[in-house]
């Protein structure tokens, strides 16, 4: 079974400051890992994904994440926060390259607030 | 990425009625779609996996007779909430998956309110 733990249900940073959202996973097989962002009353938008290529993954809007197998982590970072980054962020894991449909298991989400 | 639409975006209905939600993959043919529900300030909970041309696979605890899923074409899956009750009020989101990569692309969601 797979699981995801997002440390901190709410993170608040100042505009221009570093954003760090933490995600730890558990998986019995090589995982695929994803970060999604959700704005109020909207669906989820893919920020970035790790699918066993480079461990440092760059995504949209200046976000990046590093896959660390030894720490079972996939933390999301952005060097300088912008007001438009305020949203709910979800980390998700799925089984790696398998045949057929691959379910996603989501973390509980982290609400990011940006202070002016 | 894939573009996914949902219709309607919001629906309000009376208790006991049935509501149909459509999920469309606009720019590629999706053999697999997923249906989720999300309660306020909570994460997404997978309800079922919708496979084109075959019966949907439901997650444990999800009533298949209450949440009817039809995936009749490679671009359309529907979720029908039958005999809806206030506890069914939620945000329903669908996604499509690109096979071989595992990435899911999500629709904008449907807000269901049952009075």
Boltz contact constraints between the chains, C-beta under 6 A:
constraints:
  - contact:
      token1: [A, 32]
      token2: [B, 102]
      max_distance: 6.0
  - contact:
      token1: [A, 42]
      token2: [B, 108]
      max_distance: 6.0
  - contact:
      token1: [A, 43]
      token2: [B, 93]
      max_distance: 6.0
  - contact:
      token1: [A, 43]
      token2: [B, 106]
      max_distance: 6.0
  - contact:
      token1: [A, 43]
      token2: [B, 107]
      max_distance: 6.0
  - contact:
      token1: [A, 43]
      token2: [B, 108]
      max_distance: 6.0
  - contact:
      token1: [A, 43]
      token2: [B, 109]
      max_distance: 6.0
  - contact:
      token1: [A, 44]
      token2: [B, 106]
      max_distance: 6.0
  - contact:
      token1: [A, 49]
      token2: [B, 103]
      max_distance: 6.0
  - contact:
      token1: [A, 94]
      token2: [B, 102]
      max_distance: 6.0
  - contact:
      token1: [A, 101]
      token2: [B, 32]
      max_distance: 6.0
  - contact:
      token1: [A, 101]
      token2: [B, 49]
      max_distance: 6.0
  - contact:
      token1: [A, 102]
      token2: [B, 102]
      max_distance: 6.0
  - contact:
      token1: [A, 104]
      token2: [B, 104]
      max_distance: 6.0
  - contact:
      token1: [A, 106]
      token2: [B, 43]
      max_distance: 6.0
  - contact:
      token1: [A, 106]
      token2: [B, 44]
      max_distance: 6.0
  - contact:
      token1: [A, 108]
      token2: [B, 43]
      max_distance: 6.0
  - contact:
      token1: [A, 109]
      token2: [B, 43]
      max_distance: 6.0
